[in-house]
Amino acid sequence: MVLPYKNASPTLEEAMVSILEQSYGNFELIVIDDHSNDDSRLVVEKWTKLDSRIVPITNRGKGIVAALNTGLAVAKGKYIARMDADDISLPKRLEKQIEKMMEQPNLGLTSCLAEHWNTSDQHRDEGFQKYIHWVNSLVSESEIYLNRFVESPLPHPTVFFKRELIDQFGGYSSGDFPEDYELWLRWMKNGVKMEKVNEVLLKWRDGNNRLSRTDQRYHPDAFYQIKTTYLAEHLKKSGIRQVWIWGAGRKSRQRAKLLEAYGINIKAYIDLNADKTTTAKCISYKDLPDPTDAFVLSYVANRGAREEIRDFLQQKDYREGDDFLMVG
């Protein structure tokens, strides 16, 4: 288990204990101090004296990516599990994830469902709850793969993967993008299969101080930038150089146009009405060509609309993955 922390003294002990009390006990808990200046180290020192499975180290660099890679470099196990210093793993998490990997040896990574957890209602966020609902709906390998360009289909603290993937395809990369999402996209590009244990095995704490709320690397624009890189590469590999974009609103057009820098041509936009925009060619969804003549990327971000668009395309004999992808 790789668990980085920085100034996490209010929650670190509870997080560590949730691992130490797992029903599966053959593991090492690598806790990486990212240069804390609170009492976090005292918590780690206390528990290191009580449990020999704890491996305390200090981040060789600075920041979450360096801390994660520092932990990976020390890890000795065949598998790597991840968790953050403010979350809780339920007692059978490791047992269930190991069972999943044993039952399906072709998997490179498994995850699980997560429970949106807050210690105070003042931190509850409707958007985050919707994300949890969506991400928990993606369980099978195909569901995860087909939705990889919508948002990150795997909550980072839930993952459990083969150590060999680091050697084969690399670890976490630094940049102006979410390090976990980039890693999933890179591994899936290389054929790594991912599936979840269909049970809630992690309590994912939400709060105003999470990096996903405070760091620009986790801003929606950063997600679109990195997924466009991998999306364009996927399209080219599939022989697709021209796409139809569902969603003619300003934000959708702005995000879709990122593809043009990678040599992907936008044939036209699709929306409810053909006059949605006058700055680019736009057709009504009622005039959508046959799938033999179009590859559709849906940039509509509204989750209710996303499902309606998917259903409409499938009724028109478009096959998800082959003729269209959801990317918004």
C-alpha positions as CSV (number, residue, x, y, z in Angstrom):
1,M,0.0,0.0,0.0
2,V,1.4,3.4,-1.1
3,L,0.1,6.2,1.1
4,P,1.6,9.7,0.7
5,Y,0.8,12.4,3.2
6,K,1.4,16.1,3.9
7,N,0.1,17.9,7.0
8,A,-2.5,15.2,7.5
9,S,-2.4,14.8,11.2
10,P,-6.2,15.1,11.7
11,T,-6.9,12.1,9.5
12,L,-3.7,10.1,9.0
13,E,-4.0,7.8,12.0
14,E,-7.6,6.7,11.0
15,A,-6.5,6.1,7.5
16,M,-3.4,4.0,8.5
17,V,-5.4,2.0,11.0
18,S,-8.0,1.1,8.3
19,I,-5.2,-0.5,6.4
20,L,-3.5,-2.2,9.4
21,E,-6.8,-3.8,10.3
22,Q,-7.4,-5.3,6.9
23,S,-8.6,-9.0,6.8
24,Y,-5.7,-9.7,4.4
25,G,-2.6,-8.9,6.4
26,N,0.4,-9.8,4.2
27,F,1.4,-6.3,3.0
28,E,3.7,-3.4,3.6
29,L,2.3,0.0,4.3
30,I,4.6,2.6,2.7
31,V,3.9,6.0,4.1
32,I,5.6,8.9,2.3
33,D,6.1,12.2,4.1
34,D,5.8,15.1,1.6
35,H,7.7,17.5,3.8
36,S,5.0,17.9,6.5
37,N,5.4,20.6,9.1
38,D,2.6,19.5,11.4
39,D,2.3,16.4,13.8
40,S,1.9,13.9,11.0
41,R,5.3,12.4,11.5
42,L,4.6,11.8,15.2
43,V,1.5,9.7,14.1
44,V,3.7,7.6,11.8
45,E,6.4,7.2,14.4
46,K,3.9,6.0,16.9
47,W,2.5,3.3,14.6
48,T,5.8,2.3,13.2
49,K,6.8,1.2,16.7
50,L,3.6,-0.8,16.9
51,D,3.5,-2.5,13.5
52,S,6.5,-3.7,11.6
53,R,4.6,-3.6,8.3
54,I,4.9,0.1,8.2
55,V,7.7,1.5,6.0
56,P,8.1,5.3,6.7
57,I,10.0,7.3,4.1
58,T,10.5,10.9,3.0
59,N,9.6,12.2,-0.4
60,R,12.8,12.5,-2.5
61,G,11.3,15.4,-4.3
62,K,8.3,17.6,-3.6
63,G,4.6,17.2,-4.4
64,I,2.2,14.3,-5.0
65,V,3.8,12.9,-8.1
66,A,7.3,12.8,-6.6
67,A,5.9,11.3,-3.4
68,L,4.0,8.6,-5.4
69,N,7.0,7.6,-7.4
70,T,9.2,7.6,-4.3
71,G,6.8,5.1,-2.8
72,L,6.7,3.0,-5.9
73,A,10.5,2.8,-6.0
74,V,10.6,1.4,-2.5
75,A,7.6,-1.1,-2.9
76,K,8.6,-4.7,-3.0
77,G,5.3,-6.4,-3.5
78,K,3.8,-8.0,-6.6
79,Y,0.8,-5.6,-6.3
80,I,0.5,-1.9,-5.5
81,A,-2.5,-0.5,-3.7
82,R,-3.2,3.2,-3.3
83,M,-4.9,5.3,-0.7
84,D,-4.8,8.9,0.5
85,A,-4.2,10.1,4.0
86,D,-7.8,11.2,4.6
87,D,-9.7,8.2,3.3
88,I,-10.8,4.9,4.9
89,S,-10.4,1.4,3.4
90,L,-13.1,-1.0,4.5
91,P,-11.8,-4.2,6.3
92,K,-12.0,-6.5,3.3
93,R,-10.7,-4.1,0.6
94,L,-7.4,-5.8,0.0
95,E,-8.8,-9.3,0.3
96,K,-11.5,-8.6,-2.3
97,Q,-9.1,-6.9,-4.7
98,I,-6.6,-9.7,-4.5
99,E,-9.4,-12.2,-5.1
100,K,-10.4,-10.3,-8.2
101,M,-6.9,-10.3,-9.6
102,M,-6.5,-14.0,-8.9
103,E,-9.9,-14.8,-10.6
104,Q,-9.0,-12.7,-13.6
105,P,-5.3,-12.9,-14.2
106,N,-5.6,-10.9,-17.5
107,L,-6.4,-7.8,-15.4
108,G,-3.6,-5.3,-14.8
109,L,-5.6,-3.2,-12.4
110,T,-8.7,-3.4,-10.3
111,S,-10.6,-0.8,-8.4
112,C,-13.8,-0.7,-6.4
113,L,-16.8,1.4,-5.6
114,A,-16.4,4.4,-3.4
115,E,-18.7,6.0,-0.8
116,H,-18.8,9.8,-0.8
117,W,-17.9,10.5,2.8
118,N,-17.9,13.8,4.7
119,T,-17.4,14.6,8.4
120,S,-19.4,17.8,7.9
121,D,-22.4,18.6,5.7
122,Q,-20.8,22.0,4.9
123,H,-18.4,20.2,2.5
124,R,-21.0,18.3,0.6
125,D,-20.9,19.1,-3.1
126,E,-23.5,18.1,-5.6
127,G,-21.0,17.9,-8.4
128,F,-18.8,15.5,-6.5
129,Q,-21.7,13.3,-5.6
130,K,-22.8,13.1,-9.2
131,Y,-19.2,12.1,-10.1
132,I,-19.3,9.4,-7.5
133,H,-22.6,8.1,-8.8
134,W,-21.2,8.1,-12.4
135,V,-17.9,6.5,-11.6
136,N,-19.6,3.8,-9.5
137,S,-21.7,2.9,-12.5
138,L,-18.6,1.9,-14.4
139,V,-17.6,-1.6,-13.3
140,S,-16.9,-3.9,-16.2
141,E,-13.8,-3.6,-18.4
142,S,-15.8,-2.4,-21.4
143,E,-17.7,0.2,-19.3
144,I,-14.4,1.6,-18.0
145,Y,-12.7,1.6,-21.4
146,L,-15.6,3.1,-23.4
147,N,-16.0,5.9,-20.9
148,R,-12.3,6.7,-20.4
149,F,-12.6,10.0,-22.4
150,V,-15.5,11.3,-20.3
151,E,-13.8,11.7,-17.0
152,S,-11.4,9.7,-15.0
153,P,-13.2,6.3,-14.6
154,L,-11.2,5.3,-11.6
155,P,-11.0,7.1,-8.2
156,H,-7.3,7.2,-7.5
157,P,-7.4,6.0,-3.9
158,T,-9.3,2.8,-4.9
159,V,-6.8,1.3,-7.3
160,F,-4.9,-1.9,-6.9
161,F,-2.5,-2.9,-9.8
162,K,0.3,-5.1,-10.8
163,R,3.8,-3.8,-9.9
164,E,5.1,-4.9,-13.3
165,L,3.0,-2.2,-15.1
166,I,5.4,0.4,-13.7
167,D,8.3,-1.3,-15.3
168,Q,6.5,-1.9,-18.6
169,F,4.7,1.4,-19.2
170,G,6.1,3.8,-16.6
171,G,4.8,5.4,-13.4
172,Y,3.3,8.8,-12.6
173,S,4.3,11.7,-14.9
174,S,4.6,15.3,-13.9
175,G,2.9,18.0,-15.8
176,D,-0.1,20.4,-16.0
177,F,-2.5,17.5,-15.9
178,P,-4.1,15.1,-13.3
179,E,-1.4,12.5,-12.8
180,D,-3.7,9.6,-12.1
181,Y,-6.0,10.2,-15.2
182,E,-2.9,10.5,-17.4
183,L,-1.7,7.2,-16.0
184,W,-5.0,5.3,-16.7
185,L,-5.1,6.7,-20.2
186,R,-1.5,5.7,-20.9
187,W,-2.0,2.2,-19.5
188,M,-5.2,1.6,-21.4
189,K,-3.6,2.8,-24.6
190,N,-1.1,0.0,-24.0
191,G,-3.8,-2.6,-23.6
192,V,-3.9,-2.8,-19.8
193,K,-7.3,-4.2,-18.8
194,M,-9.1,-2.7,-15.8
195,E,-12.2,-3.8,-13.9
196,K,-13.7,-3.0,-10.5
197,V,-14.9,-5.1,-7.6
198,N,-18.6,-4.3,-7.5
199,E,-18.6,-3.4,-3.9
200,V,-18.0,-0.3,-1.8
201,L,-14.6,-0.8,-0.3
202,L,-13.4,2.7,0.2
203,K,-14.8,5.8,2.0
204,W,-13.7,8.7,0.0
205,R,-13.5,11.8,2.1
206,D,-14.5,15.1,0.5
207,G,-13.4,18.5,1.7
208,N,-12.4,21.9,0.5
209,N,-8.7,21.2,0.9
210,R,-8.4,18.3,-1.5
211,L,-5.9,18.8,-4.2
212,S,-8.7,18.1,-6.8
213,R,-10.3,21.3,-5.5
214,T,-7.3,23.6,-5.1
215,D,-4.7,22.6,-7.7
216,Q,-5.0,23.8,-11.4
217,R,-3.8,20.4,-12.6
218,Y,-7.3,19.1,-11.7
219,H,-9.3,21.9,-13.3
220,P,-11.7,20.7,-16.1
221,D,-9.6,22.4,-18.7
222,A,-6.6,20.3,-17.6
223,F,-8.6,17.1,-18.0
224,Y,-9.7,18.1,-21.5
225,Q,-6.1,19.0,-22.5
226,I,-4.7,15.6,-21.5
227,K,-7.6,13.5,-22.7
228,T,-7.4,15.3,-26.1
229,T,-3.8,14.1,-26.5
230,Y,-4.8,10.4,-26.0
231,L,-8.1,10.8,-27.8
232,A,-6.4,12.2,-30.9
233,E,-3.8,9.4,-30.8
234,H,-6.6,6.8,-30.5
235,L,-8.5,8.3,-33.5
236,K,-5.4,8.3,-35.7
237,K,-4.6,4.7,-34.7
238,S,-8.1,3.8,-35.7
239,G,-7.7,5.5,-39.1
240,I,-10.1,8.4,-38.2
241,R,-9.0,11.8,-39.2
242,Q,-12.4,13.5,-39.5
243,V,-15.1,13.7,-36.8
244,W,-18.6,15.1,-36.2
245,I,-19.0,16.9,-32.8
246,W,-22.2,16.6,-30.9
247,G,-22.6,19.8,-29.0
248,A,-22.4,23.2,-30.7
249,G,-22.3,25.3,-27.6
250,R,-19.4,27.6,-27.1
251,K,-17.7,25.5,-24.4
252,S,-18.1,22.3,-26.4
253,R,-16.7,23.9,-29.6
254,Q,-13.8,25.4,-27.6
255,R,-12.9,22.0,-26.2
256,A,-13.4,20.1,-29.4
257,K,-11.2,22.4,-31.4
258,L,-8.3,21.2,-29.3
259,L,-8.3,18.2,-31.6
260,E,-7.4,20.3,-34.6
261,A,-3.9,20.8,-33.2
262,Y,-3.4,17.1,-33.6
263,G,-4.5,16.9,-37.2
264,I,-8.1,15.8,-36.6
265,N,-10.6,17.7,-38.8
266,I,-14.0,18.7,-37.5
267,K,-16.5,18.0,-40.3
268,A,-19.5,19.6,-38.6
269,Y,-21.3,20.2,-35.3
270,I,-24.5,18.5,-34.2
271,D,-27.1,20.0,-31.9
272,L,-30.9,20.2,-31.4
273,N,-31.1,22.9,-34.1
274,A,-29.0,23.6,-37.1
275,D,-28.8,27.3,-36.1
276,K,-27.2,26.6,-32.7
277,T,-24.1,28.4,-34.0
278,T,-23.3,30.5,-37.1
279,T,-19.5,30.3,-36.6
280,A,-19.2,26.8,-37.9
281,K,-21.2,24.2,-39.9
282,C,-24.0,22.8,-37.7
283,I,-26.7,20.3,-38.4
284,S,-29.7,19.2,-36.5
285,Y,-29.4,15.8,-34.9
286,K,-32.4,14.8,-37.0
287,D,-30.2,15.1,-40.1
288,L,-27.4,12.9,-38.7
289,P,-25.7,10.9,-41.5
290,D,-25.5,7.1,-41.4
291,P,-22.6,5.6,-39.2
292,T,-20.8,4.6,-42.4
293,D,-20.4,8.3,-43.2
294,A,-19.6,9.8,-39.8
295,F,-17.7,9.2,-36.5
296,V,-19.3,11.1,-33.7
297,L,-17.7,12.6,-30.6
298,S,-20.2,13.8,-28.0
299,Y,-18.9,16.8,-26.0
300,V,-22.2,17.4,-24.2
301,A,-21.3,17.3,-20.5
302,N,-24.7,17.1,-19.0
303,R,-25.1,13.6,-17.7
304,G,-28.8,13.3,-18.4
305,A,-28.2,14.5,-22.0
306,R,-25.3,12.2,-22.3
307,E,-27.5,9.1,-21.8
308,E,-30.1,10.4,-24.2
309,I,-27.5,11.0,-26.9
310,R,-26.0,7.6,-26.4
311,D,-29.5,6.0,-26.7
312,F,-30.3,8.0,-29.8
313,L,-27.0,7.0,-31.5
314,Q,-27.5,3.4,-30.7
315,Q,-31.0,3.5,-32.1
316,K,-29.5,4.8,-35.3
317,D,-27.2,1.7,-35.4
318,Y,-24.1,3.6,-34.2
319,R,-21.9,1.3,-32.2
320,E,-20.1,2.8,-29.2
321,G,-16.4,2.6,-29.6
322,D,-16.6,1.9,-33.4
323,D,-18.9,4.7,-34.6
324,F,-19.0,7.1,-31.6
325,L,-17.5,8.0,-28.3
326,M,-18.7,10.0,-25.3
327,V,-16.0,12.5,-24.4
328,G,-17.9,15.2,-22.4
